[in-house]
Amino acid sequence: MSRLAASRVEREVDRGQPRSDQRPLAERPSAAQRLLLSAPVRVLITGITGFAGSHLAEHILAEHPDAAVYGTYRWRSRMDSLEDLARRKVLDVVEGRYSTGPEIRDTDARRGRVLLLHCELTDAGAVEKLIAAVQPQRIFHLAAQSFVQSSFDEPASTIDINVRSQVNLLEAVRRHDADQTRIQIAGSSEEYGLVMPDEVPMKETNPLRPLSPYAVSKVAQDKLAWQYFKSYGMHLVVTRGFNHTGPRHGTVLAPSSFSRQLAEIEAGLREPVIHVGDLTTKRDWTDVRDTVRAYWAALERGEPGEAYNVGSGRTWTIRETLDMILAHSRVKVRVQEDPARLRPSDVPILWADVSKFRRATGWEPRIPLEKTLGDLLDDWRRRVNRSKLLDLAQSPGQVAVGRE
C-alpha cells in the first residue's frame, strides 16, 4: 500500500469514517483513479494566495500528503492567507525567475510541500513558462478579479483579467501534454443572474442572465471551458460555486464585512454601528472548507465538459446571517443601512440545486453555517487584535513595512 493510501485509511479509522470500500458507490474512486492517486501528483493552484486557494492547499496537503502543490503569486500578492503553511514550514517561495528544468518538478523532493512561483496570468509568455516548468497533472484555476462591486467600477479590467488569464492557461496546457492534465475552472452562481421565481432552486440547465460585469466574465470562462473540451478534448470541469465563507475571508461578502465591523467595535476601534446593504437578498452558503473538498471531488469524480453547482442546497437571507453573527456579540450594536453598499443591480436569490454534483461525486457539506460564521467572527477578532497590537508596538516615526 502506498503512503497516500495508507495515510488515508488511518485518517478514516481515526475519524470513525467508513473505509473507502464501504463508502457509497459515487464516493469510491475508480481503478484508474486509485492507480493515479497512488503516485505523487503535481497540483497547480492559481490564486493560491487568496481565500479559497489557501484553504484548498491545506486540504490537499492534509488529505493527499504525497501531492506536490504549486501556486502562483504576483509581486503585490498578500501572503496573509498562507501564514499557517509558513508556520508549519511547508511553504517555499521562488522570488523572481525560476528554471524550467526537471528539478522544479521533482515530486519526491516536493511531496507534501507548497512551492510558490511568480506568474502574471495575463502574460501569455509567463503562463507558458509556468506550465512548462511544473507540468501539472491537476490545475485548480481560482485566480480572478472576483469582487462584484469592483466589476461595476472597472468592467473592462474585470473581463480582461478573468478571460485573458484563462485563455493563456488553456493555450499553454493545450500546447503541452494536455492528456495528462485535469483542470477545474472556478465558475460562479453569479452566472445565473436574473432568476425567475419558478426557476429555483437553480439547476445547471437554468438560463444564464448575468447582472454584473464580473458575472459576464464568469459566463465567458464557463463557455471557454466547454469550447476547449469540445475542440481539443481537454479534461475541464466547471464548478459554479455558490456563496462560501469562513476563516480568512476578506470583506467582499456581507458576513465577513459584518464580522470585521463587529470585531472592530468590540476592540474599541469604531462606533457601535454596523453598516449594511440590502438585507433581503437570499443566498446559499457553504463553508469554504467544504467548498474546496468539492473542488477536488470535481476533478476526481466529475465528468469532463460538465458544469456543476456547488452549494448547500438551502438559503438564508442576509439579515439571517447578520443575526447569527450578532448572537455572538460581546457588545450592544445598532444596524444602519449604507447606500454605498447597495449595488446598481443585484440578484434577489441564489439557491443551488446540487443534486447533479452529489450524484456524480457523493460530496455533501459537513459544516453547519452557525459554526462557519462563529469561526469567521473569531478569525476577525484575532486579525483585529493582532493589528491593534502591532499598531501599539510601532514607535512614533516608524513605518510598517510589508508586501502589498
C-alpha positions as CSV (number, residue, x, y, z in Angstrom):
1,M,0.0,0.0,0.0
2,S,1.3,3.5,-0.9
3,R,2.0,6.1,1.7
4,L,-1.0,8.1,0.3
5,A,-3.4,5.1,0.6
6,A,-2.2,4.1,4.0
7,S,-2.5,7.6,5.4
8,R,-6.0,7.9,4.0
9,V,-7.1,4.6,5.7
10,E,-5.5,5.7,9.0
11,R,-7.4,9.1,8.9
12,E,-10.7,7.3,8.1
13,V,-10.3,4.9,11.1
14,D,-9.3,7.8,13.4
15,R,-12.3,9.8,12.4
16,G,-14.7,6.9,12.6
17,Q,-15.5,7.1,8.9
18,P,-16.0,4.1,6.7
19,R,-13.1,2.7,4.8
20,S,-13.0,3.5,1.1
21,D,-14.6,0.2,0.1
22,Q,-17.6,0.8,2.5
23,R,-18.4,4.3,1.1
24,P,-21.4,4.9,-1.2
25,L,-20.6,3.9,-4.8
26,A,-20.4,7.6,-6.0
27,E,-17.7,8.3,-3.5
28,R,-15.4,5.4,-4.4
29,P,-12.6,6.1,-6.7
30,S,-12.4,4.0,-9.9
31,A,-9.5,1.6,-10.5
32,A,-7.8,4.2,-12.8
33,Q,-8.2,6.9,-10.1
34,R,-6.8,4.7,-7.4
35,L,-3.7,4.0,-9.6
36,L,-3.2,7.7,-10.3
37,L,-3.7,8.7,-6.7
38,S,-1.2,6.0,-5.5
39,A,1.6,8.0,-7.2
40,P,2.7,11.6,-6.3
41,V,0.7,14.2,-8.2
42,R,1.8,17.7,-9.2
43,V,-1.0,20.1,-8.4
44,L,-1.1,23.7,-9.6
45,I,-3.4,26.3,-7.8
46,T,-3.8,29.7,-9.4
47,G,-4.9,32.2,-6.9
48,I,-3.3,30.2,-4.0
49,T,-2.7,33.4,-2.0
50,G,-6.4,34.1,-1.9
51,F,-9.2,32.9,0.4
52,A,-10.3,29.7,-1.3
53,G,-6.9,28.9,-2.7
54,S,-5.1,28.8,0.6
55,H,-7.8,26.5,2.1
56,L,-7.5,24.3,-1.0
57,A,-3.7,24.0,-0.5
58,E,-4.2,23.0,3.2
59,H,-6.9,20.4,2.2
60,I,-4.7,18.8,-0.4
61,L,-1.7,18.5,2.0
62,A,-3.9,17.1,4.7
63,E,-5.8,14.6,2.6
64,H,-3.3,13.8,-0.1
65,P,0.1,14.1,1.6
66,D,2.0,12.7,-1.4
67,A,0.9,15.6,-3.6
68,A,3.3,18.3,-4.6
69,V,1.5,21.6,-4.6
70,Y,2.5,24.6,-6.7
71,G,0.9,28.0,-6.6
72,T,1.1,31.3,-8.5
73,Y,1.7,34.7,-6.9
74,R,2.4,38.2,-8.1
75,W,4.7,40.8,-6.5
76,R,1.8,42.6,-5.0
77,S,0.1,39.4,-3.6
78,R,-0.7,39.4,0.0
79,M,0.6,36.4,1.9
80,D,-1.6,36.6,5.0
81,S,-3.7,33.6,4.0
82,L,-0.6,31.4,3.8
83,E,0.7,32.1,7.3
84,D,-0.5,28.7,8.6
85,L,1.5,26.9,5.9
86,A,4.6,29.1,6.6
87,R,4.3,28.3,10.4
88,R,4.3,24.6,9.5
89,K,7.4,25.1,7.4
90,V,5.9,23.5,4.3
91,L,5.9,26.7,2.2
92,D,8.7,27.6,-0.2
93,V,8.8,30.7,-2.4
94,V,10.9,31.3,-5.5
95,E,11.4,35.0,-5.8
96,G,11.9,36.2,-9.4
97,R,13.0,33.9,-12.2
98,Y,12.9,30.2,-12.0
99,S,14.2,27.3,-14.0
100,T,12.0,25.1,-16.3
101,G,14.4,22.2,-15.7
102,P,13.4,18.9,-14.1
103,E,14.5,19.9,-10.6
104,I,11.5,22.1,-10.1
105,R,9.1,19.2,-10.7
106,D,11.0,16.7,-8.6
107,T,7.9,15.2,-7.0
108,D,9.8,13.1,-4.5
109,A,11.5,16.2,-3.1
110,R,8.4,18.4,-3.3
111,R,5.7,16.0,-2.0
112,G,3.8,17.4,1.0
113,R,5.1,20.9,0.3
114,V,3.8,24.1,-1.4
115,L,6.1,26.0,-3.9
116,L,5.1,29.5,-5.0
117,L,6.2,30.6,-8.4
118,H,5.8,34.2,-9.7
119,C,3.4,34.5,-12.6
120,E,1.3,37.2,-14.1
121,L,-1.5,35.2,-15.6
122,T,-2.4,37.9,-18.1
123,D,1.0,37.5,-19.7
124,A,0.9,34.6,-22.1
125,G,4.7,34.1,-22.1
126,A,4.8,33.9,-18.3
127,V,2.0,31.3,-18.2
128,E,3.7,29.2,-20.9
129,K,6.9,29.1,-18.8
130,L,4.9,28.2,-15.7
131,I,3.2,25.2,-17.4
132,A,6.5,24.1,-19.0
133,A,8.2,24.2,-15.6
134,V,5.5,22.5,-13.4
135,Q,3.9,20.2,-16.0
136,P,0.9,19.8,-13.6
137,Q,-1.4,16.8,-13.6
138,R,-4.1,18.8,-11.7
139,I,-4.9,22.5,-12.2
140,F,-7.3,24.4,-10.0
141,H,-7.9,27.8,-11.7
142,L,-9.2,30.1,-8.9
143,A,-7.3,33.3,-9.8
144,A,-9.7,36.1,-10.8
145,Q,-10.9,39.6,-10.2
146,S,-13.7,38.3,-8.0
147,F,-15.3,41.4,-6.5
148,V,-18.7,42.0,-7.9
149,Q,-18.9,45.6,-6.7
150,S,-15.5,46.4,-8.2
151,S,-16.5,45.0,-11.5
152,F,-19.1,47.8,-11.9
153,D,-16.3,50.3,-11.3
154,E,-13.8,48.6,-13.6
155,P,-15.8,46.4,-16.1
156,A,-13.2,46.3,-18.8
157,S,-10.4,45.4,-16.5
158,T,-12.5,42.6,-14.8
159,I,-13.4,41.0,-18.1
160,D,-9.9,41.4,-19.5
161,I,-8.2,39.8,-16.4
162,N,-10.6,36.9,-16.0
163,V,-11.0,35.9,-19.6
164,R,-7.4,36.5,-20.8
165,S,-5.9,34.7,-17.8
166,Q,-7.9,31.6,-18.6
167,V,-7.2,31.7,-22.3
168,N,-3.5,31.9,-21.6
169,L,-3.7,29.0,-19.2
170,L,-5.7,26.8,-21.6
171,E,-3.5,27.6,-24.5
172,A,-0.4,26.8,-22.5
173,V,-1.8,23.4,-21.4
174,R,-3.0,22.6,-24.9
175,R,0.5,23.1,-26.3
176,H,1.9,20.7,-23.7
177,D,0.7,17.2,-22.7
178,A,-2.9,18.1,-22.2
179,D,-4.0,14.5,-22.0
180,Q,-2.2,14.2,-18.6
181,T,-3.9,17.4,-17.1
182,R,-7.2,17.8,-15.5
183,I,-8.4,21.4,-15.0
184,Q,-11.1,22.8,-12.7
185,I,-12.5,26.2,-13.6
186,A,-14.0,28.1,-10.7
187,G,-17.2,29.5,-12.1
188,S,-19.8,31.3,-10.0
189,S,-23.5,31.2,-9.1
190,E,-23.5,34.9,-10.3
191,E,-23.6,33.5,-13.8
192,Y,-27.3,32.7,-13.4
193,G,-28.0,36.4,-12.6
194,L,-31.7,37.2,-13.1
195,V,-33.7,34.2,-11.8
196,M,-37.4,33.9,-12.2
197,P,-39.5,32.7,-9.2
198,D,-40.2,29.4,-10.9
199,E,-36.5,28.7,-11.6
200,V,-35.4,28.0,-8.1
201,P,-33.6,26.0,-6.8
202,M,-31.3,26.7,-9.7
203,K,-30.2,23.8,-11.9
204,E,-27.2,23.8,-14.2
205,T,-29.7,23.9,-17.1
206,N,-31.1,27.3,-15.9
207,P,-30.6,30.2,-18.4
208,L,-27.5,32.4,-17.7
209,R,-28.6,36.0,-17.4
210,P,-25.6,37.7,-15.7
211,L,-26.3,41.0,-13.9
212,S,-22.7,42.3,-13.4
213,P,-19.5,42.6,-15.4
214,Y,-18.0,40.0,-13.0
215,A,-20.8,37.6,-13.8
216,V,-20.3,38.2,-17.6
217,S,-16.7,37.3,-17.2
218,K,-17.5,34.1,-15.4
219,V,-20.0,33.1,-18.1
220,A,-17.2,33.6,-20.7
221,Q,-14.8,31.4,-18.6
222,D,-17.6,28.8,-18.3
223,K,-18.1,28.7,-22.1
224,L,-14.4,28.8,-22.9
225,A,-14.0,25.6,-20.8
226,W,-16.8,24.0,-22.8
227,Q,-15.2,25.1,-26.1
228,Y,-11.7,23.7,-25.2
229,F,-13.3,20.5,-24.1
230,K,-15.2,20.1,-27.4
231,S,-12.5,21.4,-29.7
232,Y,-9.4,19.8,-28.1
233,G,-10.7,17.0,-25.9
234,M,-9.2,18.7,-22.8
235,H,-10.3,17.4,-19.3
236,L,-12.1,20.5,-18.0
237,V,-14.7,20.7,-15.2
238,V,-16.5,23.9,-14.2
239,T,-17.8,24.3,-10.6
240,R,-20.4,27.0,-10.3
241,G,-19.8,27.9,-6.7
242,F,-22.5,29.5,-4.7
243,N,-21.6,31.8,-1.8
244,H,-18.9,30.4,0.5
245,T,-17.2,32.0,3.5
246,G,-15.2,31.1,6.6
247,P,-11.9,32.0,8.3
248,R,-9.5,34.2,6.4
249,H,-12.3,35.7,4.2
250,G,-11.9,39.3,3.0
251,T,-14.7,41.8,3.4
252,V,-16.1,41.3,-0.1
253,L,-19.2,39.4,1.1
254,A,-21.6,40.5,3.7
255,P,-21.0,38.0,6.6
256,S,-17.2,38.8,6.6
257,S,-17.9,42.5,6.5
258,F,-20.3,42.2,9.4
259,S,-17.8,40.1,11.3
260,R,-15.0,42.6,10.8
261,Q,-17.1,45.5,11.8
262,L,-18.2,43.7,15.0
263,A,-14.7,42.7,15.8
264,E,-13.5,46.3,15.5
265,I,-16.4,47.6,17.6
266,E,-15.5,45.0,20.3
267,A,-11.9,46.2,20.2
268,G,-13.0,49.9,20.6
269,L,-11.9,50.9,17.1
270,R,-15.2,52.1,15.8
271,E,-18.6,53.3,16.9
272,P,-21.1,50.6,17.8
273,V,-22.8,50.8,14.4
274,I,-22.8,48.0,11.8
275,H,-23.3,49.4,8.3
276,V,-25.2,47.1,5.9
277,G,-26.5,47.0,2.4
278,D,-29.6,45.1,1.2
279,L,-30.5,42.6,3.9
280,T,-33.4,41.0,2.0
281,T,-31.5,39.0,-0.7
282,K,-31.2,35.3,-0.2
283,R,-28.0,33.3,-0.6
284,D,-26.9,29.7,-0.5
285,W,-24.0,29.5,1.9
286,T,-21.3,26.8,2.3
287,D,-18.2,26.7,4.4
288,V,-15.0,27.3,2.4
289,R,-13.5,24.2,3.9
290,D,-16.4,22.2,2.4
291,T,-16.1,24.0,-0.9
292,V,-12.5,23.1,-1.5
293,R,-13.3,19.5,-0.9
294,A,-15.9,19.9,-3.7
295,Y,-13.2,21.3,-6.0
296,W,-11.0,18.2,-5.5
297,A,-14.0,15.9,-5.9
298,A,-15.0,17.6,-9.2
299,L,-11.7,16.7,-10.8
300,E,-11.6,13.1,-9.4
301,R,-15.2,12.1,-10.0
302,G,-16.8,14.8,-12.1
303,E,-17.3,14.3,-15.9
304,P,-15.1,16.4,-18.2
305,G,-17.1,19.0,-20.1
306,E,-19.7,19.3,-17.4
307,A,-20.6,22.2,-15.1
308,Y,-21.7,21.5,-11.5
309,N,-23.4,23.6,-8.9
310,V,-21.6,23.6,-5.6
311,G,-23.6,24.8,-2.6
312,S,-25.6,23.7,0.4
313,G,-29.0,23.4,-1.2
314,R,-30.7,25.9,1.1
315,T,-30.9,29.6,1.5
316,W,-30.6,32.3,4.2
317,T,-31.4,36.0,3.9
318,I,-28.5,38.3,4.6
319,R,-30.4,39.5,7.6
320,E,-30.4,36.0,9.0
321,T,-26.6,35.7,8.6
322,L,-26.3,39.1,10.4
323,D,-28.4,37.8,13.3
324,M,-26.3,34.7,13.6
325,I,-23.2,36.8,13.9
326,L,-24.7,39.3,16.3
327,A,-25.8,36.4,18.5
328,H,-22.0,36.1,19.3
329,S,-21.6,39.8,20.0
330,R,-19.9,40.9,23.3
331,V,-21.3,44.5,22.9
332,K,-24.6,46.1,22.0
333,V,-24.7,47.5,18.5
334,R,-27.2,49.0,16.1
335,V,-27.6,48.3,12.4
336,Q,-27.7,51.1,9.8
337,E,-28.2,50.9,6.0
338,D,-25.4,52.4,4.0
339,P,-26.4,53.5,0.4
340,A,-22.8,53.0,-0.7
341,R,-23.2,49.3,-0.1
342,L,-26.2,48.9,-2.4
343,R,-25.4,47.5,-5.9
344,P,-26.7,49.1,-9.1
345,S,-28.4,45.7,-9.8
346,D,-28.4,42.6,-7.5
347,V,-29.5,39.0,-7.7
348,P,-32.5,38.6,-5.3
349,I,-31.9,34.9,-4.7
350,L,-29.2,32.4,-5.3
351,W,-30.3,28.8,-4.4
352,A,-28.4,25.8,-5.7
353,D,-29.9,22.5,-6.8
354,V,-26.8,20.4,-6.1
355,S,-28.3,17.0,-7.0
356,K,-26.3,16.6,-10.1
357,F,-23.0,17.1,-8.3
358,R,-23.9,14.9,-5.4
359,R,-24.9,12.1,-7.8
360,A,-21.6,12.4,-9.6
361,T,-19.3,12.7,-6.6
362,G,-21.1,11.8,-3.4
363,W,-20.0,15.2,-1.9
364,E,-22.0,16.9,0.7
365,P,-21.2,19.9,3.0
366,R,-20.4,18.9,6.6
367,I,-20.0,22.2,8.5
368,P,-23.2,24.0,9.6
369,L,-23.5,27.7,8.9
370,E,-23.7,28.6,12.5
371,K,-20.2,27.2,13.1
372,T,-18.9,28.8,9.9
373,L,-20.0,32.2,11.0
374,G,-18.7,31.7,14.5
375,D,-15.3,30.7,13.2
376,L,-15.3,33.7,10.8
377,L,-16.0,36.1,13.7
378,D,-13.3,34.6,15.9
379,D,-10.9,34.8,13.0
380,W,-11.7,38.5,12.5
381,R,-11.2,39.0,16.3
382,R,-7.7,37.6,16.0
383,R,-6.9,39.7,13.0
384,V,-8.2,42.9,14.6
385,N,-6.4,42.3,17.9
386,R,-3.2,41.4,16.1
387,S,-3.4,44.6,14.1
388,K,-4.1,46.6,17.2
389,L,-1.1,45.1,19.0
390,L,1.1,45.9,16.0
391,D,-0.1,49.5,16.0
392,L,0.6,49.8,19.7
393,A,4.1,48.3,19.3
394,Q,5.0,50.7,16.5
395,S,7.2,53.5,17.8
396,P,6.5,57.1,16.6
397,G,8.2,57.8,13.3
398,Q,8.3,54.1,12.3
399,V,6.6,52.9,9.2
400,A,5.3,49.4,8.9
401,V,7.0,47.6,6.0
402,G,5.5,44.6,4.3
403,R,4.4,43.2,1.0
404,E,1.5,44.8,-0.7
